[in-house]
C-alpha cells in the first residue's frame, strides 16, 4: 500500500497527533524525518494514502500544523 508522511515537527506534537489519529481509527507509525539544515530533524506520522484525507481533517480540527509527502 502507498504511504504518506505527515510531518508535524516536534516529537511532542507527533505523539499528540498519533493519539488523535488512533482515536479516529487511523493507523499510523511515528517516523523521524530529515528537516532543513536550520531546523534539524523533524517528526512525522506515516499513514496509508487512502487514510490521508481523514488524517488531515483530524489534524486540522485539532490545530496541528503539518506538511505531507509521498513516502518513497
MOCORCOR-V44307 format. One record per residue. RES is the residue in one small letter. OMEGA is omega in whole degrees, -180 to 180 (NA if undefined). NEAR is the number of other C-alpha atoms within 10 Angstrom. Layout:
<<RES | OMEGA | NEAR> <RES | OMEGA | NEAR>>
This chain:
<<x | 179 | 7> <x | -178 | 10> <x | 174 | 18> <x | 177 | 21> <x | 175 | 25> <x | -180 | 28> <x | -176 | 24> <x | 176 | 23> <x | -173 | 21> <x | 179 | 13> <x | 179 | 16> <x | 179 | 11> <x | 179 | 17> <x | 179 | 24> <x | 179 | 16> <x | -180 | 15> <x | 180 | 26> <x | 178 | 22> <x | 179 | 15> <x | 179 | 16> <x | 179 | 22> <x | 178 | 13> <x | 177 | 11> <x | 179 | 12> <x | 175 | 12> <x | 179 | 17> <x | 179 | 16> <x | 178 | 22> <x | 179 | 12> <x | -180 | 18> <x | 175 | 16> <x | -177 | 16> <x | 177 | 17> <x | 176 | 12> <x | 176 | 13> <x | -180 | 9> <x | -178 | 7> <x | -175 | 6> <x | -178 | 9> <x | -178 | 10> <x | 178 | 14> <x | 179 | 17> <x | 179 | 22> <x | 179 | 27> <x | 177 | 25> <x | 180 | 23> <x | 174 | 22> <x | -180 | 17> <x | -180 | 15> <x | 179 | 12> <x | -174 | 16> <x | -179 | 18> <x | 180 | 9> <x | 179 | 14> <x | 179 | 26> <x | 179 | 18> <x | 180 | 12> <x | -180 | 18> <x | 179 | 19> <x | 179 | 12> <x | -178 | 9> <x | 176 | 12> <x | 175 | 10> <x | 180 | 15> <x | -178 | 14> <x | 168 | 18> <x | 179 | 11> <x | 179 | 15> <x | 176 | 11> <x | 179 | 11> <x | 177 | 13> <x | NA | 7>>
